[in-house]
């Protein structure tokens, strides 16, 4: 504890900081660690998990190929979803009521129905539309080919996932664009920039810090949603492939663990990439490190001195010239 001098020559006791104790918080942490340790110990000895079988099938060729197919579904679907989502977001911001209404109806349909139901519909597209015809309306088609031949189950899975995800990406992009102050667009227009230049150089770079976090979550969610393409049916992705192997070997729980480990591996990589992207686009946002030299210079100019003590106001002293007495 230190004493501070107050105006008038009086000495007042300083402030002694006492660290706040949190006994219940520490107790809760210890209980959680005990629960986790008990679960791990139980899982290591429980026969149903069959860890030797997990190690046997973890790098099985069939599982590895299915994991690669899952990555393909995720990447292709997200690329289409992002392009279509940006288009829908711009349509939603359009002053044209027809364009705006079409985008709103699209979002209403694809956000309002379960993705599993949508994938079932895409699996039945060959029954609903037995052929794809290209030509002028009400005339004989120029080219016609069967739908089941033109659209494989893999392509239908990508289309179904991408169209559903585009509805969510559109709202994410729209929120990011609206987060940028309208004055930025007005300033860019005053500088003679076109609409495209304004979006690319001004609006989009500033909106990315808002878009990246939810978009990263959507990529991770897409990776896991690929397990639903069995509704089409498409059976070569990770979950369905591991389920088929379990149906033959009767090792359901170990195969579920194998699939979960691969999903966790991919999502961990995506989370690391998301972290660095957020850090990249968040530069210049938030608290900055104080410049001590600048603070000292400001203090010497303003002559502001704070006195520590209970109930003591700020004392403002006029700036002094150190060489005043030599003149």
HUFEN-V367917 format. One record per pair of residues at least 6 apart in sequence whose C-alpha atoms are under 6 Angstrom apart, sorted by sequence separation. I is the first residue (numbers start at 1). J is the second residue. D is the distance in whole Angstrom. If there is no record, write none. Layout:
{{I;J;D} {I;J;D}}
This chain:
{{5;11;5} {94;100;6} {135;141;5} {246;252;5} {4;11;6} {134;141;5} {135;142;5} {4;12;6} {91;99;6} {92;100;5} {133;141;6} {134;142;6} {306;314;5} {3;12;6} {91;100;5} {134;143;5} {3;13;5} {133;143;6} {188;198;6} {305;315;6} {3;14;5} {92;103;6} {133;144;4} {2;14;5} {132;144;6} {227;239;6} {304;316;5} {1;14;6} {132;145;6} {242;255;6} {131;145;6} {303;317;5} {1;16;6} {88;103;6} {131;146;4} {132;147;6} {303;318;6} {130;146;6} {131;147;5} {303;319;5} {130;147;6} {126;147;5} {126;148;5} {177;207;6} {176;207;5} {176;210;5} {176;211;5} {119;160;6} {220;267;6} {110;164;6} {216;274;6} {107;167;5} {157;229;6} {209;281;5} {209;282;6} {77;158;5} {81;162;5} {85;166;5} {89;170;5} {153;234;6} {80;162;6} {84;166;6} {88;170;6} {77;161;6} {81;165;6} {85;169;5} {86;170;6} {77;162;5} {81;166;4} {85;170;4} {89;174;5} {123;232;4} {120;231;5} {119;231;6} {120;232;5} {119;232;6} {74;223;5} {70;237;5} {69;237;6} {66;236;6} {66;237;5} {67;238;5} {66;238;5} {54;254;5} {58;258;5} {49;253;6} {54;258;6} {49;254;6}}
